[in-house]
Amino acid sequence: MPPSVPSLPRRVARTLRTSLFAQVCCALVLGIVVGKLWPDTATAFQPLGDGFTRLIKTVISPLVFCVVVVGIAKAGDLKAFGRIGVKALVWFEIASTAALVIGLVAANVVGPGKGMNVDPSSLDTAAVNETTGGGHLPTTTEFVLNALPQSFLGAFAENELLQVLILACLVGAALLHLGHTKVPKILPAIEQAQEIIFAIVGFIMRLAPLAVFGAMAHLVGNYGLGVMRTYAKLIVLCYVAAALFVALLAIALKAVTGLSLWKFLRYIREEMLLALGTASTESVMPRVMQKLRRAGARDDAVGLVLPTGYSFNLDGASLYLSIGTLFIAQAVGVDLSLGQQITVVLVLMLTSKGMAGIPGSAFLALSATASSLGAIPAGAVALLLGVDRIMDSMRVVTNLLGNCVAVFAVSRWEGALDIAQAKRTLDGEGAQAPDDAGKGAGGAEGALVPAGIHKGAAAEAGTAAPVPGIPAQKTEDLKEPAPAPAPEAG
């Protein structure tokens, strides 16, 4: 008899039980419904989203440290790591500048604030001060100094990713300098710690549906859906501009690597939906790092480019800032000249780099831009208070995709991307299980062999491929044990 087909309710129940994507989708819809029907009660669910984000943040710094140290040690070339960093910064600057220009052009063409005729003196600027907490964006000198750690443990305790990256580079360089003979147990220990952290991430991700439900219920309950009608023109413009920028990212990714951004979107659909629900890219950073490594990007490229992008490559924020600046100028009746708009781009190129992790950073950047122009009243920034939270989804998606494309592009540029493995993974063929993701991109776990050279290839060559500063292992150490001889026939 042919096997019986499970009934529809059973198939739905099994999907909800096994698919994180389905669970997050249901939580998203349920959060919107609860926020709409019971707004006063819905705001009490905010701790669910905040708690999840706090748990994820606890593992980000140690995970970045482990991935970068292991990546440097396996790549065996600190100069290559430096080249990856320089190329990443070049890519970040080009991408964020393109986002700023697209935003300015879109705002000029559509004019989302024209005809509003707002009197700046009627706006409540105290709400802006409350949102920003009286803070300020760091100057260039402060930004550089803040990137340098004051203590080893302090960088981890304060979750300062740039400081953690610098410490990881120093530790990786020290491992290469000392060699495997002087510190034989350090690298395997760091790799084992990395596997433990990925396991912890797997545990925390089971709470993702609760986090999405709590965050969406709070958003809809606190802000309502009416604000979307009031700022419909601005909201639609921002999302359309973001879609155009994502399309350009897809073209760039295809041209540089031959990979499809739409297949990659399907590959990280669970993480993307979680980022949308929690309005935070940090909540999915560990999982995205894991998936990028499984998709053929080498450890050192993933470990350096993705975390650095969280501070230097805020493409979605750049789009929003450029459109927002012209919106408030148009709303209060200020016509910015071409020279002033060029000034906007130059100012935002600097202010957008210091936004990560600062409360109300978008308003601080807008206020700094308005002050530099001298033509827009600083109080006009309050016009965006009602719509800022609605823009989080656009910023999150664009920022995350921009950073992931940067990882692929820079990896390809540096020769640190396995194209064949990437295509197989994005096509859903032969993807590694999550538990295997801790093994380097192309190297066996714990092997001091450059990524892309597996044990068999090194053994066939006679000796393991040398790593600068680390003595080559003997061939016997890399060979698989010979099978036991078959017993003779009686």
C-alpha positions in Angstrom: 0.0 0.0 0.0 1.3 3.5 -0.7 2.3 5.5 2.4 -0.5 7.6 3.8 -0.2 11.4 3.3 -0.4 13.3 6.6 -3.5 15.5 6.9 -3.2 19.3 6.4 -3.5 20.1 10.1 -0.7 17.6 10.9 1.5 19.1 8.1 0.9 22.6 9.5 1.7 21.5 13.0 4.9 19.8 11.9 6.0 22.9 10.0 5.3 25.1 13.0 7.2 22.7 15.2 10.3 22.3 13.0 10.6 25.6 11.0 12.0 28.7 12.7 10.9 30.7 9.7 7.2 29.6 10.2 7.4 30.2 13.9 8.7 33.8 13.5 6.1 34.5 10.8 3.3 33.5 13.1 4.8 35.5 16.0 5.1 38.5 13.7 1.4 38.4 12.7 0.3 37.6 16.3 2.3 40.6 17.6 0.6 43.0 15.1 -2.9 41.7 16.0 -2.3 41.9 19.8 -0.7 45.4 19.4 -3.7 46.6 17.4 -6.5 45.1 19.6 -5.0 45.6 23.0 -2.5 48.5 22.7 -2.3 49.2 26.4 -1.5 45.6 27.3 0.8 45.1 24.3 3.4 47.5 25.4 4.1 45.2 28.4 5.6 42.6 26.0 8.6 44.7 25.2 10.9 42.9 27.6 10.6 39.8 25.5 12.3 41.4 22.6 14.8 43.3 24.8 15.7 40.2 26.7 16.4 38.2 23.6 18.6 41.0 22.2 20.6 41.2 25.5 21.2 37.4 25.4 22.5 37.6 21.8 24.8 40.5 22.7 26.5 38.5 25.4 27.9 36.1 22.8 28.7 38.6 19.9 32.1 39.8 21.3 33.6 36.4 22.2 32.3 35.0 18.9 33.9 37.7 16.8 37.2 37.3 18.8 37.3 33.5 18.2 36.4 33.7 14.5 39.0 36.4 13.8 41.8 34.7 15.8 41.1 31.3 14.1 40.8 33.0 10.7 44.2 34.7 11.0 45.9 31.6 12.3 44.5 29.4 9.5 45.1 31.9 6.8 48.6 32.1 8.0 49.2 35.6 6.6 48.7 38.8 8.6 49.3 40.9 5.5 46.4 39.2 3.7 44.2 40.1 6.7 45.3 43.7 6.5 44.5 43.8 2.8 41.0 42.4 3.6 40.5 45.3 6.1 41.6 48.0 3.6 39.4 46.5 0.8 36.5 46.3 3.2 36.8 50.0 4.1 37.0 51.0 0.4 33.8 49.0 -0.3 32.0 50.4 2.7 32.8 54.0 1.6 31.6 53.4 -1.9 28.4 51.7 -0.8 27.4 54.2 1.9 28.1 57.1 -0.4 26.0 55.5 -3.1 23.2 55.2 -0.6 23.4 58.8 0.4 23.3 60.0 -3.2 20.3 57.7 -4.0 18.5 59.1 -1.0 19.1 62.7 -2.0 18.1 62.2 -5.7 14.9 60.4 -4.6 14.0 63.1 -2.1 14.5 65.8 -4.8 12.4 64.0 -7.3 9.5 63.1 -5.0 9.6 66.0 -2.5 8.0 64.2 0.5 7.9 67.3 2.7 6.7 69.8 0.1 3.5 71.6 1.0 3.6 70.8 4.7 4.5 74.4 5.7 5.4 73.5 9.2 6.3 76.2 11.7 9.5 75.0 13.5 8.6 77.0 16.7 5.5 74.8 17.1 7.5 71.6 17.4 8.4 70.0 20.7 12.2 69.7 20.7 12.3 68.3 24.2 11.1 65.0 22.8 14.3 64.9 20.7 16.5 65.5 23.7 14.7 62.7 25.5 15.2 60.3 22.7 18.9 61.1 22.4 19.5 61.2 26.1 21.5 64.4 25.8 24.3 62.5 23.9 26.4 63.5 21.0 28.1 61.8 18.1 31.9 61.3 18.6 34.4 63.5 16.7 36.8 61.8 14.4 39.5 61.8 17.2 37.1 60.4 19.7 35.9 57.7 17.3 39.5 56.6 16.7 40.4 56.6 20.4 37.2 54.8 21.3 38.2 52.0 18.9 41.3 51.4 21.0 40.8 49.1 24.0 41.7 50.4 27.5 41.7 46.9 28.9 41.4 43.4 27.6 38.4 42.4 29.5 36.8 45.8 29.3 36.3 45.5 25.5 34.3 42.4 26.0 32.4 43.7 29.0 31.3 46.8 27.1 30.6 44.9 23.9 32.8 47.2 21.8 33.2 45.3 18.6 36.0 47.5 17.1 38.0 47.1 20.3 37.4 43.3 20.2 38.6 43.2 16.6 41.8 45.0 17.4 42.5 42.6 20.3 41.7 39.6 18.1 44.1 40.9 15.4 46.9 41.2 18.1 46.2 37.7 19.4 46.2 36.2 15.9 49.4 38.0 15.0 51.0 36.7 18.3 50.0 33.1 17.5 51.6 33.4 14.1 54.8 34.9 15.6 55.2 32.3 18.4 54.3 29.3 16.2 52.6 26.1 17.0 55.5 24.7 19.0 55.5 27.4 21.7 51.7 27.6 22.2 50.4 24.3 21.0 47.1 24.3 23.0 45.9 27.9 22.4 44.4 27.6 18.9 42.5 24.3 19.6 41.2 25.8 22.8 39.9 28.9 20.9 38.3 26.7 18.2 36.6 24.7 20.9 35.3 27.9 22.6 34.0 29.0 19.2 32.0 25.7 18.9 30.6 26.2 22.4 29.5 29.8 21.5 27.7 28.6 18.4 25.9 26.0 20.4 24.8 28.7 22.8 23.5 30.8 19.9 21.5 27.7 18.8 19.8 27.6 22.3 19.1 31.3 22.3 17.6 31.2 18.8 14.8 29.0 20.0 13.5 32.1 21.8 13.3 34.1 18.6 9.5 33.8 18.1 8.9 35.2 21.6 11.2 38.1 20.9 9.5 38.9 17.6 6.1 38.8 19.2 7.1 41.0 22.0 8.8 43.6 19.8 6.0 43.8 17.3 3.2 44.0 19.9 5.1 46.9 21.6 5.7 48.7 18.3 2.1 48.6 17.1 0.7 49.2 20.6 2.9 52.2 21.3 2.9 53.9 17.9 -0.3 52.5 16.3 -0.9 52.2 12.5 -2.2 55.7 12.1 1.3 57.2 11.8 1.7 55.3 8.6 -1.2 57.3 7.0 0.3 60.6 8.2 3.7 60.0 6.8 2.7 57.7 3.9 4.6 59.6 1.2 7.9 59.7 3.2 7.6 56.0 4.3 6.9 54.8 0.7 9.8 56.9 -0.6 12.2 55.4 1.9 11.2 51.9 1.2 11.2 52.3 -2.6 14.7 54.0 -2.4 15.9 51.0 -0.3 14.5 48.6 -2.8 16.4 50.4 -5.5 19.6 50.2 -3.5 19.1 46.5 -2.8 18.6 46.0 -6.6 22.0 47.7 -7.1 23.5 45.4 -4.5 22.2 42.4 -6.4 23.7 43.7 -9.6 27.1 44.3 -7.8 27.1 40.9 -6.2 26.3 39.2 -9.5 29.0 41.1 -11.3 31.7 40.5 -8.7 31.0 37.0 -7.6 28.4 35.5 -9.9 26.1 34.8 -6.9 22.4 35.6 -6.7 21.2 38.0 -3.9 17.7 36.6 -4.2 19.0 33.1 -3.5 21.0 34.5 -0.6 17.8 36.1 0.8 16.1 32.8 0.7 19.1 31.2 2.4 19.0 33.7 5.3 15.2 34.2 5.4 14.9 33.2 9.0 17.6 35.6 10.2 16.1 38.4 8.0 12.6 37.9 9.4 14.0 37.9 13.0 16.0 41.1 12.3 12.8 42.7 11.0 10.8 41.6 14.0 13.3 42.8 16.6 14.5 45.8 14.6 18.1 44.8 15.3 20.8 43.4 13.1 22.8 42.5 16.2 20.2 39.9 17.1 21.2 37.8 14.0 24.9 38.6 13.7 26.1 35.2 15.1 23.8 33.2 12.9 24.7 35.3 9.8 28.4 34.8 10.5 27.8 31.1 10.7 25.9 31.0 7.4 28.4 33.1 5.5 31.2 30.7 6.5 29.0 27.7 5.4 28.5 29.6 2.1 32.2 29.5 1.3 33.5 32.8 2.7 36.8 32.2 4.6 36.9 32.7 8.4 39.2 35.7 8.4 37.1 37.6 5.8 33.8 36.9 7.7 35.3 37.7 11.1 36.7 41.1 9.9 34.3 42.4 7.3 30.9 41.7 8.9 31.6 43.1 12.4 33.4 46.2 10.9 30.5 46.8 8.7 28.2 47.3 11.7 30.1 50.5 12.4 31.3 51.6 9.0 28.7 50.3 6.5 25.2 51.6 7.6 23.7 51.7 4.1 20.1 51.8 5.3 20.8 54.5 7.8 22.6 56.6 5.1 19.5 56.4 2.9 17.2 57.4 5.7 19.5 60.3 6.8 19.8 61.8 3.3 16.0 61.5 2.7 15.2 62.7 6.2 17.4 65.8 5.9 15.6 66.9 2.7 12.2 66.0 4.1 12.6 68.3 7.1 14.0 71.1 4.9 11.1 70.9 2.5 8.6 70.7 5.4 9.7 74.0 6.9 10.0 75.6 3.5 13.8 75.7 3.1 15.1 75.2 -0.5 18.6 73.7 -0.3 20.9 74.6 -3.2 23.1 72.0 -4.9 26.1 73.2 -2.9 24.2 72.7 0.3 23.1 69.2 -0.7 26.7 68.3 -1.5 27.6 69.5 2.0 24.8 67.2 3.3 26.5 64.2 1.6 30.0 65.2 3.0 28.7 65.7 6.5 26.7 62.5 6.6 29.6 60.5 5.2 31.4 61.4 8.5 28.5 61.4 11.0 27.0 58.1 9.8 30.3 56.3 10.7 29.9 57.0 14.4 26.3 56.1 14.8 26.5 52.5 15.9 25.4 51.8 19.4 24.5 55.4 20.3 20.9 56.0 21.5 19.0 58.3 19.1 21.9 58.4 16.8 19.8 59.2 13.7 18.5 62.3 15.4 22.0 63.3 16.5 23.3 62.9 12.9 20.3 64.9 11.5 20.9 67.7 14.1 24.6 67.8 13.3 23.8 68.0 9.6 21.2 70.8 10.1 23.6 72.7 12.3 26.4 72.5 9.6 24.1 73.9 7.0 22.8 76.7 9.1 19.6 76.9 7.0 17.5 74.3 8.7 16.2 74.9 12.3 17.5 72.3 14.6 14.0 71.8 16.1 12.7 70.6 12.7 14.3 67.2 13.5 11.3 66.6 15.8 9.2 66.1 12.6 10.7 62.6 12.3 10.0 61.4 15.8 6.6 59.9 14.9 7.9 57.9 11.9 11.5 57.0 13.0 10.5 53.6 14.5 8.6 52.7 11.3 11.8 53.1 9.3 13.7 50.5 11.4 12.6 47.7 9.1 14.0 49.5 6.1 17.3 50.3 7.8 17.7 46.8 9.2 17.2 45.0 5.9 19.4 47.4 3.9 22.2 47.4 6.5 22.2 43.6 6.9 22.2 42.9 3.1 24.8 45.6 2.5 27.2 44.0 5.0 26.6 40.5 3.7 27.3 41.6 0.1 30.4 43.3 1.4 31.6 40.0 2.9 31.1 38.1 -0.4 32.6 40.9 -2.6 35.7 41.5 -0.4 36.2 37.7 -0.1 36.1 37.3 -3.8 38.4 40.3 -4.3 40.9 38.8 -1.9 40.6 35.2 -3.2 39.0 34.1 0.1 35.7 32.8 -1.4 34.9 29.3 -2.5 32.5 30.1 -5.4 31.6 26.5 -6.0 30.7 25.9 -2.4 28.8 29.2 -2.3 26.6 28.3 -5.3 25.9 24.8 -3.9 24.9 26.2 -0.6 22.7 28.9 -2.0 21.1 26.3 -4.3 20.4 24.2 -1.2 22.7 21.4 -2.3 25.2 19.9 0.1 25.0 22.6 2.7 26.8 21.7 5.9 24.8 21.1 9.0 25.0 23.9 11.6 27.2 21.7 13.9 29.8 21.5 11.2 29.9 25.2 10.6 32.7 25.7 13.1 35.1 24.0 10.7 37.0 26.5 8.6 36.0 27.3 5.1 37.8 24.5 3.4 40.1 23.4 6.2 39.5 20.6 8.8 38.8 21.7 12.3 41.9 22.5 14.2 44.2 22.0 11.2 47.0 24.5 10.9 46.5 24.6 7.1 45.5 27.6 5.0 41.8 27.7 4.3 41.0 26.0 1.0 43.6 23.2 1.4 42.2 20.1 3.0 44.1 17.3 4.7 44.2 15.0 1.7 45.7 17.7 -0.6 48.4 18.4 1.9 49.2 14.8 2.5 49.5 14.1 -1.2 52.0 16.9 -1.5 54.2 15.1 1.1 54.0 17.7 3.9 51.4 20.1 5.3 51.4 23.4 3.6 53.5 25.8 5.7 52.1 28.6 7.7 54.3 31.5 8.4 55.6 31.3 12.0 54.2 27.8 12.5 56.3 24.8 11.7 54.8 22.4 9.2 53.3 19.2 10.5 54.6 15.9 9.4 52.8 14.0 6.7 51.9 11.2 9.1 50.0 13.7 11.3 47.7 14.6 8.4 47.1 11.2 6.9 44.1 9.2 7.9 44.8 5.9 9.7 45.2 3.0 7.4 42.3 0.5 7.6 43.0 -2.8 9.4 43.8 -5.7 7.1 41.0 -8.1 6.4 41.3 -11.5 8.0 42.6 -14.2 5.8 40.1 -16.8 4.6 40.0 -19.8 6.7 
